[in-house]
Structure formats: C-alpha cells, structure tokens
Amino acid sequence: MKLPDGPRIPPWLETIQLIVRPLEFFDELGERYGDAFTLGDRNNSPVVYLNHPQGIKEIFAADPNLFGSASPIHVETIVGKHSLAVGASNKKRFDQQ
C-alpha cells in the first residue's frame, strides 16, 4: 500500500515543528499535501495524518481488519482499556470483569 505524500525533512525537524508551532505546521501540510499526509521515516513507523473530518469518520467506521501495520499499536495503549474509543468489540470482556 502506497502511503500519502508528506514532507521529506529529518524526523528531528518534524518534532521541533510539532512542538513549537503544531497548528501552523499541520495547516501548512494540509495546504501542501491535501487531506492525508505522512510524517516520519517511511521505512520505520511512518504515521499518516488525516486533515478532513469526513476522512476521519470513514476510518473509524471502516472494518478494523482493513488497516494493517508492521508493528501494531493497540488503541488501549494510547487511550486506556476502559476508554469509549476501544469500542463495542471489547464489551463482552468488560462485562465479564
């Protein structure tokens, strides 16, 4: 699967931009690359960002098996195992606890 285009700048420079001027940086990337763009090293854990609400809705409504990752990060790791973002697929497990 081909990743969306994105800036070809060193990861450390991306990090500085994200810390110092995150909103302006994302606005500039959206203007230059459109609704989806990739940040990070494309050979080592790149991250695809969506810049349009409809695209984000489509991702959350899609079949989770549609998207793959060489090294998956589970949503629970980021938002916690009791978060609403974990979804109904884990409802049975939560009910058992």
C-alpha positions as CSV (number, residue, x, y, z in Angstrom):
1,M,0.0,0.0,0.0
2,K,1.4,3.4,-1.0
3,L,1.4,6.0,1.7
4,P,0.3,9.6,1.1
5,D,2.9,12.1,0.3
6,G,4.5,14.2,3.0
7,P,7.4,16.4,3.8
8,R,10.9,14.9,3.3
9,I,12.5,16.6,6.3
10,P,14.5,14.9,9.1
11,P,12.4,13.5,11.9
12,W,14.1,15.8,14.4
13,L,12.9,18.8,12.4
14,E,9.4,17.5,12.3
15,T,9.4,17.1,16.0
16,I,10.6,20.6,16.5
17,Q,7.8,21.9,14.2
18,L,5.2,19.8,16.1
19,I,6.4,21.2,19.5
20,V,6.9,24.9,18.6
21,R,4.1,25.5,16.1
22,P,1.8,22.5,15.8
23,L,-1.3,24.2,14.4
24,E,0.6,26.2,11.8
25,F,2.6,23.1,10.8
26,F,-0.5,21.0,10.3
27,D,-2.2,23.8,8.4
28,E,0.8,24.1,6.0
29,L,1.0,20.4,5.5
30,G,-2.8,20.3,4.7
31,E,-2.4,23.1,2.2
32,R,0.5,21.5,0.5
33,Y,-0.4,17.7,0.6
34,G,-4.2,17.7,0.9
35,D,-6.5,15.7,3.2
36,A,-3.9,13.0,4.0
37,F,-0.2,13.2,4.5
38,T,2.6,11.1,6.0
39,L,5.1,12.2,8.7
40,G,8.1,10.3,9.9
41,D,10.5,7.9,8.4
42,R,8.7,6.0,5.7
43,N,10.9,2.9,6.4
44,N,10.4,2.9,10.2
45,S,6.9,3.5,11.7
46,P,5.5,6.3,9.4
47,V,2.3,8.0,10.6
48,V,-0.5,9.0,8.3
49,Y,-2.5,12.1,9.4
50,L,-5.9,13.0,8.1
51,N,-6.8,16.6,7.7
52,H,-10.5,16.3,6.9
53,P,-13.4,15.3,9.2
54,Q,-15.1,13.0,6.6
55,G,-11.9,11.0,6.2
56,I,-11.6,10.5,9.9
57,K,-15.2,9.3,10.1
58,E,-14.5,6.8,7.3
59,I,-11.5,5.4,9.1
60,F,-13.5,4.9,12.4
61,A,-16.4,3.4,10.5
62,A,-14.3,1.0,8.4
63,D,-13.6,-2.6,9.1
64,P,-10.6,-2.7,11.5
65,N,-9.0,-5.5,9.6
66,L,-8.8,-3.3,6.5
67,F,-5.8,-1.4,8.0
68,G,-2.6,-3.2,8.9
69,S,0.7,-2.3,10.5
70,A,4.0,-3.9,10.7
71,S,4.1,-3.1,14.4
72,P,0.6,-2.5,15.6
73,I,-0.1,-0.2,18.4
74,H,-3.3,-1.1,20.2
75,V,-5.7,1.7,20.9
76,E,-5.8,0.6,24.5
77,T,-2.1,1.5,24.9
78,I,-2.9,5.1,24.0
79,V,-6.4,5.8,25.5
80,G,-6.7,3.1,28.2
81,K,-8.5,-0.2,28.3
82,H,-11.8,1.4,29.6
83,S,-12.0,4.2,27.1
84,L,-15.0,4.5,24.8
85,A,-12.6,4.6,21.9
86,V,-11.8,0.9,22.5
87,G,-15.3,0.2,21.1
88,A,-18.0,-2.4,21.4
89,S,-15.8,-5.3,20.3
90,N,-14.4,-5.5,23.9
91,K,-17.8,-5.0,25.6
92,K,-18.1,-8.7,26.4
93,R,-14.7,-8.7,28.1
94,F,-15.6,-5.6,30.1
95,D,-18.9,-7.1,31.2
96,Q,-17.1,-10.2,32.5
97,Q,-14.8,-8.2,34.8
